[in-house]
Amino acid sequence: MLGRRSGLIVFSGAMLILGLGACKSDNLKTMTVDQVAARVAAKDGHTFVYDDNPQDRYAKGHVPGATWLQHEPTQADLPADKGATLIFYCASEL
């Protein structure tokens, strides 16, 4: 489940993801919890949500439909749809 301190990183189009905590790019967008909830509810088939928390935290609760993502993802972890919107989130101490 997303909380106020959850970080969201959104990619338009699939790409390799490295160092999510330190990413800075003009291609990255942020979304509110409500915007993510609307995307999840729409089930459009082009939006994918990834949880980058430790696996035990993911097991305790996560965004409905989110996929747990190991800390060193591979291309196989991402959808084949290169135009998909990828949403990554994790807990943050901000």
DRENKOL-721787 format. One record per residue (C-alpha): x negated, z, y; residue in one letter; residue number from 1. Coordinates in steps of 0.2 Angstrom, whole numbers. Example, Ala and Ser with C-alpha at 12.3 -4.5 7.8 and 13.67 -1.06 7.14 Angstrom:
2
{east -62 up 39 north -22 rest A nr 1}
{east -68 up 36 north -5 rest S nr 2}
//
This chain:
94
{east 0 up 0 north 0 rest M nr 1}
{east -7 up -4 north 17 rest L nr 2}
{east -9 up 10 north 29 rest G nr 3}
{east -14 up 11 north 48 rest R nr 4}
{east -32 up 12 north 44 rest R nr 5}
{east -32 up -3 north 32 rest S nr 6}
{east -43 up -18 north 37 rest G nr 7}
{east -37 up -35 north 36 rest L nr 8}
{east -47 up -51 north 35 rest I nr 9}
{east -38 up -67 north 34 rest V nr 10}
{east -46 up -84 north 30 rest F nr 11}
{east -37 up -101 north 32 rest S nr 12}
{east -44 up -111 north 18 rest G nr 13}
{east -54 up -105 north 3 rest A nr 14}
{east -73 up -101 north 5 rest M nr 15}
{east -86 up -90 north -3 rest L nr 16}
{east -84 up -72 north 3 rest I nr 17}
{east -100 up -62 north 6 rest L nr 18}
{east -102 up -46 north 16 rest G nr 19}
{east -84 up -44 north 21 rest L nr 20}
{east -87 up -28 north 31 rest G nr 21}
{east -99 up -37 north 43 rest A nr 22}
{east -90 up -54 north 44 rest C nr 23}
{east -89 up -62 north 61 rest K nr 24}
{east -82 up -79 north 63 rest S nr 25}
{east -70 up -89 north 74 rest D nr 26}
{east -61 up -94 north 58 rest N nr 27}
{east -56 up -76 north 54 rest L nr 28}
{east -40 up -70 north 60 rest K nr 29}
{east -32 up -53 north 60 rest T nr 30}
{east -14 up -49 north 54 rest M nr 31}
{east -3 up -34 north 57 rest T nr 32}
{east 4 up -25 north 42 rest V nr 33}
{east 21 up -32 north 46 rest D nr 34}
{east 14 up -50 north 46 rest Q nr 35}
{east 6 up -47 north 29 rest V nr 36}
{east 22 up -40 north 22 rest A nr 37}
{east 32 up -55 north 28 rest A nr 38}
{east 19 up -67 north 20 rest R nr 39}
{east 20 up -57 north 3 rest V nr 40}
{east 39 up -57 north 4 rest A nr 41}
{east 39 up -76 north 7 rest A nr 42}
{east 31 up -80 north -9 rest K nr 43}
{east 26 up -97 north -3 rest D nr 44}
{east 12 up -100 north -16 rest G nr 45}
{east -1 up -103 north -3 rest H nr 46}
{east -5 up -85 north 2 rest T nr 47}
{east -16 up -74 north -8 rest F nr 48}
{east -19 up -56 north -5 rest V nr 49}
{east -35 up -47 north -11 rest Y nr 50}
{east -39 up -28 north -12 rest D nr 51}
{east -57 up -24 north -10 rest D nr 52}
{east -56 up -6 north -12 rest N nr 53}
{east -64 up 3 north -27 rest P nr 54}
{east -54 up 0 north -43 rest Q nr 55}
{east -48 up 18 north -45 rest D nr 56}
{east -40 up 17 north -27 rest R nr 57}
{east -32 up 0 north -31 rest Y nr 58}
{east -25 up 8 north -47 rest A nr 59}
{east -17 up 22 north -36 rest K nr 60}
{east -8 up 9 north -25 rest G nr 61}
{east -10 up -8 north -17 rest H nr 62}
{east 0 up -21 north -8 rest V nr 63}
{east 13 up -29 north -20 rest P nr 64}
{east 5 up -44 north -28 rest G nr 65}
{east -13 up -40 north -22 rest A nr 66}
{east -27 up -44 north -34 rest T nr 67}
{east -41 up -32 north -35 rest W nr 68}
{east -57 up -40 north -30 rest L nr 69}
{east -74 up -35 north -37 rest Q nr 70}
{east -87 up -32 north -23 rest H nr 71}
{east -96 up -48 north -28 rest E nr 72}
{east -83 up -61 north -30 rest P nr 73}
{east -86 up -78 north -38 rest T nr 74}
{east -77 up -95 north -35 rest Q nr 75}
{east -67 up -91 north -50 rest A nr 76}
{east -59 up -76 north -41 rest D nr 77}
{east -52 up -88 north -28 rest L nr 78}
{east -37 up -100 north -29 rest P nr 79}
{east -41 up -119 north -32 rest A nr 80}
{east -30 up -122 north -16 rest D nr 81}
{east -43 up -125 north -3 rest K nr 82}
{east -29 up -124 north 11 rest G nr 83}
{east -23 up -107 north 5 rest A nr 84}
{east -22 up -92 north 16 rest T nr 85}
{east -33 up -78 north 9 rest L nr 86}
{east -30 up -60 north 15 rest I nr 87}
{east -43 up -47 north 11 rest F nr 88}
{east -40 up -29 north 14 rest Y nr 89}
{east -49 up -12 north 11 rest C nr 90}
{east -48 up 6 north 17 rest A nr 91}
{east -57 up 9 north 33 rest S nr 92}
{east -63 up 25 north 42 rest E nr 93}
{east -60 up 17 north 59 rest L nr 94}
//
